[in-house]
Amino acid sequence: MRKLLHLSLLALLLSGCQSFTPSSTPITGNNLKAAKAHTAKLNQFNRWKALGKIKITVDDQPHSASFEWQQFKDNYAINFFGPFGYGSSWLRRTSKGVTLESPEHPIQWAPTPEQLLQQTVGWQAPINELQYWIKGQPAPAAIIDKVTTTPEGAYSALTQQGWDIQLSRHQQYGELSLPHKLIASRQGLSVLIIIKQWERK
């Protein structure tokens, strides 16, 4: 069970994440202008720390933990602790590759996130989208299939790479409107993330 939890967690964080289908509303006019301005601000918000809780549901079995996510442009260090971690687990990405470390497993390494996911869970999926989704931004390298925004330009729902993502309870952090809650799902796997605190690094 503990191995399943760690593999499920890794799959979620490397592949990005109750079923939700947002309406396919094109962004035009003032909404387009507001969305572009909001995205430009989010692009500059690339060194940050987020504290919160995550609940993963696999085959109707929910598992929860707390997390501390530190993002440094394209690199990250994510610490998971609490009930399903039985201590602390780390997922790190640097220019030298990606590692997964936990008390009951040796450090696992791969040169790329794709390879680490393949050797750990045996399949591949889109990589690194979640570092954008968690702050309410579409992943720039992936096609946006569906999207809705608030009148202020913040993204409230989107579909990318087969994932349905709902972003809600946006809060102001300086000039940014950042989500407090993320719900995402694909193929029987769902994740709920509550962000309790944002901090610019």
N, C-alpha and C positions, 0 to 999 in steps of 0.2 A: 504493500500500500504506500509506504513512504517513497519507494522508487517511482511509482506511478505519479505521485504528487509532484515530485521534482521534475519528472519528464514532462508532465502537463504544464507545469509552470514555465519550464524552458521553452516549450513549444509556443506558448502564448507570447512570451516576451521576444522571441526571435521572429515569430511570424506575424506579429502585430496583435487581433482577437475576434436572454430571451428573445427571441427573434424579433427584429425590427426592420421594417421596410419603409424608409422615408419617401415622401412624394418626390417625383422627378420634376422639380421646379427650376427652370433655367434662371441663371443669375443675370439680370439685365439692368440697365438704367442706374438709378441711385444705389441699388443693392450691389451691383457689380463694382461700382466705384468704392463703396464702403468695404466690400470683401477684399478688394485689392489692397486697400490701405491697411486693413486689419492684418492681412497676410504679410505685408511688408514689415509690420511691427513684430510679428511672430518670428520672422526670419532672423531678426536681430536678437531675439531672445533665445540664444543658443548655449548659454552657460547658466545652469540653474540647478536648484535642488528642490525636490518635491517629497513631502511626507504624507503618508496616507495608509489606506487599507485596500486589500484586494481579496475578492472572493471568486474562486474558480469552481465552476460546476461541470463535472465530467460524468456522463451517464447518470444524471439526476443526483449525484453525490456532491454536495457543496463542501468546499474547504477554504479556510480563510487564513490570512496572515497580514502583518503590517510590513511596510516597506519604506526604505529611504533610497531615493533615486537621485544620483548626481550625474548631470550631463555636462560634458565639456566639448562643445561643438559636435564632432562625429563620434566621440568616445563617451563611454558611460561606465558607472560602477553602481550596481543595484544590490542593496542588502535586504534580504527577506528574513523576518524573524517573527516568532509567534507560534500558534497552534500547529499548523501543518509543517513548519520548518523544524520543529523540535530543537530550536537553537537558532542558528544563523546560517544562511546560504548567500553566496556572492556570485553575481554574474557580471563579468567585466569585459569591456572591449577597449583595446588600445591599438596603436599602430602595428604592434607585433602580433595581434590576433585576438581571439576571444577565449575566455576561460570560464568554467563553471566550477565552483568550489563549495563543498558542504562537509559537515562533520563526518558523515558516514560514507563519503565517497572520496577517492583521490581527485586531485585537480584534473579536470578534463580540458584539453586545449585543442584548438584548430586554427588554421591561419585565417579562415573566414567564418562568419556566422553561419553561412549555408552549410559548410562542411561540419561544423560542430553539431548543428541540428540533425544532419544526415547520420552521423556516427552515433548520436545519442538516442534519437527517437526513430530513426530509420526512414524518414521521409523529408522532403523539402517543401518549403513554403515561402511566400514573400518575407523579406527580411527588413527589419529596422523601421517598419512603418509606425510602430507604437511610440517611438520617441517623438513623432510628430502628432499622432492622434491624442496623446495624453494632454498636450497643451492646446488641443482644439484646432489642429491644422491638418489639412490633407497632406499625405506624403507626396512630395514634389515629383518623385520618379515614377509614381503609379497613376494610371488612368482613373479619373473620378467618374464613376458610373452614375451616381445619383448624389444630389447635394441640396441642402436647404440652409438658409442663413437667417439670422435675426435682422431686423431693420438696421441695426448698427454695424452689420457686416460680420459678426461672429458666426462660426459654423455651428449649427445645431444638430445636423445629421448628415451622414455621407456613407457612400458605399464604395469600397476600393478592394480590389483583389479578392472579391467574394466575401468580404467581411462587411457586416452591417453595423455601423457605429452610431450611437445616440449620445450627444453631448448636451448637458443641461446644467442648470443652476450656476450660470456664469457669474463670476465675481471680478470686480475691478482690482487690478494689481498695478498701480501706477497708471500708465496709458494703455495697459493691456486688459482685455476681457478674457479671463481664463476659466475653463470649466472646472466645476467642483465634482462633477459626477460623469462617469463614462460607462456605458453599457454596450458591449459588442458581442457578436456571435457569428459562428459559422459551423455548419456540419455537426450539430449536437454538442459543441463546446461553447460555453459562454463565460464571460468575465465581467465582473462589476468592480470598478475602481472608484474609490472616494479619495479625492485629494484634499487633505486637511490644511496643508500649508505649502505655499510657494516661496522660494527665495532666489533672488538673482545672485549669481556667483561673480 
